[in-house]
């Protein structure tokens, strides 16, 4: 039995634009273990989201292989949940109905579904808002609903593509704290794409750095900050600053070159 839950082996991805090939992802080989929280950082367009899409089975690599649980990903991967920057809630459904939708699709019995939905809504701190509709909620509350809807069918792995990117700094920290609490409670694997180096160091066990397009794995650092972490104070620890310096050194040339274009 494999000790990795996700294994990217020499993964490459080429897109076509106006008849010309665009190398989005150059060469990425990386293994992720069950229960790990790994963050992926890199400049815009380097293929971070592409890695998530291939892991979810929504896109096939142009070369190399993506394995999940020891099996090659060749179709939609139903063992993962995928949370994007947009909440994609159904505006005509209230909070309870939005969260329940995946269970209805799976044909879960009404009573069992009702109990699971109530527990999940309480877990993300939305008790009392079951009958509210998305337009009645703040951005942070909508993000909590989207997280609950993704977690309700108990995925082994949660793929997160800049889920808190559009939120203000204070609300982002609140949801980071919520995410760590849920992760510690469930023990799931999380792959978290972000542009925010502070966020990556705050949350992750390891941070993978992808170079500018075509994206290649430049380095992986271990984050040696103790757990459980206080997202509101961890940035004041000495190790935090050292990790940021290492990450910025790895990324600065690519980011500055991209900004100059």
C-alpha positions as CSV (number, residue, x, y, z in Angstrom):
1,X,0.0,0.0,0.0
2,X,1.4,3.4,-1.0
3,X,2.4,5.9,1.8
4,X,1.4,8.8,-0.5
5,X,-2.1,10.0,-1.0
6,X,-1.1,12.3,-3.9
7,X,1.8,11.7,-6.2
8,X,2.7,14.0,-9.1
9,X,5.3,12.3,-11.3
10,X,7.0,14.5,-13.9
11,X,3.7,16.3,-14.5
12,X,3.6,18.8,-17.4
13,X,0.7,20.7,-19.0
14,X,0.5,22.4,-22.4
15,X,-2.3,24.6,-23.5
16,X,-3.0,26.0,-27.0
17,X,-3.7,29.7,-27.6
18,X,-4.4,31.0,-31.1
19,X,-2.9,27.9,-32.5
20,X,0.3,28.3,-30.5
21,X,1.4,26.0,-27.6
22,X,1.7,27.5,-24.2
23,X,3.7,25.5,-21.6
24,X,1.8,26.2,-18.4
25,X,3.5,23.6,-16.2
26,X,7.0,22.5,-16.9
27,X,7.9,19.6,-14.7
28,X,6.6,18.9,-11.2
29,X,7.4,15.8,-9.1
30,X,6.1,15.8,-5.6
31,X,4.4,13.4,-3.1
32,X,1.9,14.4,-0.4
33,X,1.2,12.1,2.6
34,X,-2.2,11.5,4.2
35,X,-3.2,14.1,6.7
36,X,-0.6,16.6,5.5
37,X,-1.4,20.3,5.0
38,X,0.7,21.5,2.1
39,X,0.7,25.0,0.6
40,X,1.7,25.8,-3.0
41,X,3.0,29.2,-3.9
42,X,4.2,30.8,-7.1
43,X,3.7,33.7,-9.5
44,X,0.5,34.0,-11.5
45,X,0.2,31.6,-14.4
46,X,2.7,29.1,-13.1
47,X,0.3,26.2,-13.1
48,X,-0.7,26.0,-9.4
49,X,-4.4,25.7,-10.2
50,X,-3.6,23.3,-13.0
51,X,-2.1,20.9,-10.5
52,X,-5.3,21.0,-8.5
53,X,-7.4,20.5,-11.6
54,X,-5.4,17.4,-12.6
55,X,-5.6,16.0,-9.1
56,X,-9.4,16.4,-9.2
57,X,-9.5,14.6,-12.5
58,X,-10.9,17.7,-14.3
59,X,-7.8,18.0,-16.6
60,X,-5.3,15.5,-17.9
61,X,-1.5,16.2,-17.9
62,X,0.2,16.6,-21.3
63,X,3.0,14.4,-19.9
64,X,3.7,12.6,-16.6
65,X,1.2,11.1,-14.3
66,X,-1.0,12.1,-11.3
67,X,-1.6,9.3,-8.8
68,X,-4.2,9.4,-6.0
69,X,-4.1,6.7,-3.4
70,X,-1.8,4.7,-5.6
71,X,-4.1,4.8,-8.6
72,X,-3.6,6.9,-11.7
73,X,-6.1,9.7,-11.9
74,X,-7.9,9.1,-15.3
75,X,-11.4,10.4,-14.5
76,X,-13.2,12.8,-12.0
77,X,-11.7,12.1,-8.6
78,X,-14.7,11.7,-6.2
79,X,-12.4,11.2,-3.2
80,X,-11.4,14.9,-3.1
81,X,-13.4,18.1,-2.4
82,X,-12.5,21.2,-4.3
83,X,-12.9,24.8,-2.9
84,X,-12.2,27.7,-5.3
85,X,-12.0,31.4,-4.8
86,X,-15.6,31.8,-5.9
87,X,-18.1,30.4,-3.5
88,X,-20.4,29.1,-6.4
89,X,-23.4,28.8,-4.0
90,X,-26.9,28.3,-5.5
91,X,-28.6,31.7,-5.0
92,X,-32.1,30.2,-4.9
93,X,-31.2,27.9,-2.1
94,X,-30.8,28.8,1.6
95,X,-27.8,27.8,3.7
96,X,-29.3,24.5,4.8
97,X,-30.3,23.5,1.2
98,X,-26.9,24.5,-0.3
99,X,-25.1,22.4,2.2
100,X,-27.4,19.5,1.8
101,X,-27.2,19.4,-2.1
102,X,-24.2,17.0,-2.3
103,X,-26.0,14.5,-0.1
104,X,-29.1,14.7,-2.2
105,X,-27.1,14.0,-5.3
106,X,-25.7,10.9,-3.6
107,X,-29.2,9.8,-2.5
108,X,-28.5,10.0,1.2
109,X,-31.7,9.3,3.3
110,X,-33.5,12.5,4.4
111,X,-33.1,11.9,8.2
112,X,-29.4,11.0,8.0
113,X,-28.9,14.0,5.7
114,X,-30.7,16.4,8.1
115,X,-28.5,15.4,11.0
116,X,-25.3,15.6,9.0
117,X,-26.2,19.0,7.6
118,X,-27.1,20.4,11.1
119,X,-23.7,19.1,12.4
120,X,-21.8,20.6,9.5
121,X,-23.5,24.0,9.7
122,X,-22.7,24.2,13.4
123,X,-19.1,23.1,12.8
124,X,-18.4,26.1,10.5
125,X,-20.1,28.4,13.0
126,X,-23.3,29.2,11.0
127,X,-25.9,27.9,13.5
128,X,-28.9,30.1,13.4
129,X,-28.4,31.0,9.7
130,X,-29.9,27.9,8.2
131,X,-32.8,29.7,6.5
132,X,-30.7,32.6,5.1
133,X,-30.0,32.9,1.4
134,X,-26.6,33.7,-0.1
135,X,-27.5,37.4,-0.8
136,X,-28.3,37.8,2.9
137,X,-24.8,36.7,4.0
138,X,-21.4,38.4,4.2
139,X,-18.5,37.2,2.1
140,X,-17.0,35.3,5.0
141,X,-20.3,33.6,5.8
142,X,-20.7,32.6,2.2
143,X,-17.2,31.1,2.2
144,X,-18.2,29.1,5.4
145,X,-21.3,27.8,3.5
146,X,-19.1,26.7,0.6
147,X,-16.7,25.0,2.9
148,X,-19.5,23.2,4.7
149,X,-21.0,22.1,1.4
150,X,-17.6,20.7,0.3
151,X,-16.9,18.9,3.6
152,X,-20.4,17.4,4.0
153,X,-19.6,14.3,1.9
154,X,-16.4,13.7,3.9
155,X,-13.7,13.9,1.3
156,X,-10.3,12.4,2.1
157,X,-8.6,15.4,0.6
158,X,-9.5,19.1,0.3
159,X,-8.1,21.0,-2.6
160,X,-8.3,24.7,-2.0
161,X,-7.5,27.3,-4.7
162,X,-7.0,30.7,-3.1
163,X,-10.2,30.3,-1.1
164,X,-9.7,33.4,1.1
165,X,-8.0,35.6,-1.6
166,X,-10.9,38.1,-1.9
167,X,-11.4,38.6,1.8
168,X,-10.0,41.4,4.0
169,X,-7.0,40.7,6.2
170,X,-9.0,40.4,9.5
171,X,-11.7,38.1,8.1
172,X,-9.0,36.0,6.3
173,X,-7.3,35.2,9.7
174,X,-10.7,34.2,11.2
175,X,-11.3,31.7,8.4
176,X,-7.7,30.5,8.5
177,X,-8.3,29.7,12.2
178,X,-11.5,28.0,11.4
179,X,-9.8,25.9,8.7
180,X,-7.1,24.7,11.0
181,X,-9.6,23.8,13.6
182,X,-11.6,21.7,11.0
183,X,-8.4,20.1,9.7
184,X,-7.2,19.1,13.1
185,X,-10.6,17.6,13.9
186,X,-11.0,15.7,10.7
187,X,-7.4,14.7,9.9
188,X,-8.0,15.2,6.2
189,X,-5.3,16.1,3.7
190,X,-5.3,19.7,2.4
191,X,-3.6,21.1,-0.7
192,X,-3.8,24.9,-0.4
193,X,-2.9,27.2,-3.3
194,X,-2.2,30.8,-2.4
195,X,-0.3,33.9,-3.5
196,X,0.0,35.0,0.2
197,X,3.3,33.8,1.7
198,X,2.2,34.8,5.2
199,X,-0.9,32.6,4.7
200,X,1.2,29.7,3.4
201,X,3.6,29.7,6.4
202,X,0.7,30.3,8.9
203,X,-1.2,27.2,7.8
204,X,1.1,24.6,6.2
205,X,3.3,21.7,7.2
206,X,5.3,22.2,4.0
207,X,5.3,24.9,1.4
208,X,6.1,24.0,-2.3
209,X,7.4,26.8,-4.5
210,X,6.6,26.8,-8.2
211,X,8.6,28.8,-10.7
212,X,7.3,31.2,-13.3
213,X,5.7,29.6,-16.4
214,X,6.4,27.0,-17.4
215,X,6.0,26.1,-13.7
216,X,8.7,23.8,-12.2
217,X,9.2,22.8,-8.6
218,X,11.9,25.1,-7.3
219,X,11.9,24.0,-3.7
220,X,9.9,22.6,-0.8
221,X,10.4,23.9,2.8
222,X,9.3,22.3,6.0
223,X,7.5,24.7,8.3
224,X,8.8,23.9,11.8
225,X,6.3,26.1,13.7
226,X,4.6,24.1,16.5
227,X,1.0,23.0,16.4
228,X,-1.6,23.8,17.3
229,X,-1.0,27.3,15.8
230,X,-2.5,30.5,16.7
231,X,-3.0,32.3,13.4
232,X,-3.3,35.7,15.2
233,X,0.1,35.5,16.9
234,X,2.2,33.0,14.9
235,X,3.7,35.6,12.6
236,X,5.5,37.1,15.6
237,X,7.6,34.0,16.1
238,X,11.2,34.1,15.0
239,X,10.9,31.0,12.8
240,X,8.0,32.7,10.9
241,X,10.2,35.5,9.6
242,X,13.0,33.0,8.6
243,X,10.5,31.0,6.5
244,X,9.2,34.1,4.8
245,X,12.7,35.2,3.9
246,X,13.5,31.8,2.3
247,X,10.3,31.8,0.3
248,X,10.6,35.4,-0.9
249,X,14.2,34.7,-2.0
250,X,13.0,31.8,-4.0
251,X,10.2,33.8,-5.6
252,X,11.4,37.4,-5.9
253,X,13.2,37.1,-9.2
254,X,10.2,35.4,-11.0
255,X,7.8,37.9,-9.5
256,X,9.8,41.0,-10.3
257,X,10.5,39.7,-13.9
258,X,6.7,39.2,-14.3
259,X,5.9,42.7,-13.0
260,X,8.4,44.2,-15.5
261,X,6.6,42.7,-18.5
